[in-house]
């Protein structure tokens, strides 16, 4: 199984490559990718340097243009594809069918991956992209159970990549409306939920408050770690009780089911976190590299060491982990 790691910056890319990533994924510094945060991503010159650094060390580079262009933005998204084609990248990660058609017609030799933002959750949907656009790999959304993933693997004629570690999303990727409800900016077209310009922090003696476009997301005690404010992970007053009404901060971690994913034929394990620090990328890459290598060598006897689980929990949201939707025995 290939280990695919996030590269939100050049230091993060180097951290991933130097610690054993088989591939890294990155985006341009605009709304054409789904991690459009200030200070992240690459301009064209930086992307060239990133590709050279990775290729010189045997790692592949995938570039994400995985948001949905509005009609008035179509040419901008096409130009991003044109620029990507000049970089010598190993694959382009797309979500919009129109953009896939443009890419397949204009650059037939450019390898295409279907982004998780495409929300393809059935073998019929995956087959559509394979037949019409020649998609070589699909990234499955984090809403499928392990059994559903295994069943899809038996019926598709393309590589499958699954998320193995990182922040979870309570919504089906590519279909979240929560952020646009509060900010007026859709993450599916602007590239980010909770745009930084709408985020406000308020400090007081009683603690820290986070707001998104004026909406109170959370109140943190003075000694409590504060997370980036997103609506789905806020604490709200519901019926007189204040709690995480939609999703408690935690991280996905598939160490417990690595052998099952390996035996199913999963092509790659993906790490979420282009918005995270190089230190995070280095630790997660190093740990998963060791785990995947051990699983590949002996899948029948593999069991995650406590040491490896602890290393990942130390950088997880909420300092804890879950199997998320993978652990749904009724599906």
Beta strands, then each sheet from edge to edge (+ up, - down):
strand 1: 2-6
strand 2: 23-26
strand 3: 60-65
strand 4: 91-94
strand 5: 112-114
strand 6: 137-139
strand 7: 159-167
strand 8: 199-204
strand 9: 207-212
strand 10: 215-220
strand 11: 235-238
strand 12: 241-244
strand 13: 251-253
strand 14: 268-271
strand 15: 321-322
sheet 1: 15+ 13+ 7- 6- 5- 4- 3- 2- 1- 14-
sheet 2: 8+ 9- 10+
sheet 3: 11+ 12-
end
